[in-house]
Amino acid sequence: MLGRLGRWLRVMGVNVEQIVEPRRTPQDAAALLEAARRTGRVVLTRDGKLPTMAGETTGACYLLAGETTDEQFDEVKGFFQLVFKKEDFMSRCAVCNAKGFCTIDRNEARETGQVKDKVLDAVGTFYQCPRGACGKVYWQGPKFNDACSRFEGNFD
């Protein structure tokens, strides 16, 4: 599974769609890769059978060699020449890939049930994913700055 890698890329602002349904037939695999090609996406996979099952020749599939998320992230960063842009950091919902956030206040954040009381006491502004089905709540606390520095440090 590449879910963690997908979340890391989203945190960097990369438009990442995650497909969790397995491709059981060559037709399924071919349809996935054709959809990726049509939309200008690349399928990242650890499944060595996927490209051959689909007769992949379009470059819409990248077979990851790395086994850990760190290795995979470094591999994707290098191959696709990703650069860290502070303005893109946390510009997408890490859960659902929605772009941008709605600002909400403490009371609205409390009503979601996603934020602990100690955070509500310390933080005044919260950000919520605009996609109603997701609604994930975020805020800028010490972990935000640590994460930003850690990602930025991966590009030195």
C-alpha positions, -999 to +999 in steps of 0.1 A: +000+000+000+012+035-008-013+054+013+014+071+035+034+081+004+002+096-011-005+116+021+031+129+022+028+140-015-005+158-008+011+176+022+036+189-003+008+202-025+010+174-051-024+165-067-026+128-057-056+105-063-055+072-045-070+041-060-077+014-035-096-011-056-074-039-069-070-043-106-081-079-111-080-082-149-058-069-177-088-048-188-091-032-153-053-025-154-055-011-189-085+011-180-066+025-150-035+034-170-056+049-198-074+071-173-041+082-159-027+090-194-059+109-203-057+131-172-019+136-172-013+115-141+011+087-134+002+056-115+027+048-088+027+012-079+048-015-062+029-042-082+053-054-108+025-072-127+005-040-133+025-026-162+028-060-180-008-069-173-020-038-190+005-039-218+019-005-205+037+015-232+024+051-225+046+060-195+015+063-173+029+039-147+060+041-125+071+010-106+085+020-073+116+000-060+116+015-025+102-006+003+097+021+030+078+053+027+111+073+031+127+054+002+096+058-020+094+095-013+130+100-022+126+079-053+095+099-064+111+132-055+142+124-076+124+108-106+097+135-109+121+163-099+098+176-071+108+208-054+097+220-020+076+252-021+066+266+012+035+282-003+023+247-014+029+230+019-004+219+034-024+234+005-043+202+000-062+180+023-040+150+032-070+128+035-091+135+003-069+157-019-092+187-019-074+220-027-076+248-002-094+251+031-122+270+048-113+289+080-134+280+110-134+292+146-130+274+178-167+266+183-170+252+148-139+231+153-153+219+187-185+208+170-166+185+146-154+164+175-120+162+158-100+186+180-090+179+217-099+205+243-062+214+250-058+223+213-090+243+213-077+263+243-044+270+226-054+277+190-078+302+177-080+296+140-087+262+124-089+251+088-114+226+075-114+206+043-140+221+020-152+187+008-183+180+029-178+143+029-143+147+044-144+178+066-109+171+081-098+198+105-063+212+106-045+239+126-010+255+128+007+243+160+042+232+169+039+201+148+030+221+117+063+240+119+083+208+126+067+190+097+073+220+073+110+220+084+113+183+080+099+183+045+120+213+035+150+195+049+144+166+026+152+189-003+186+202+008 
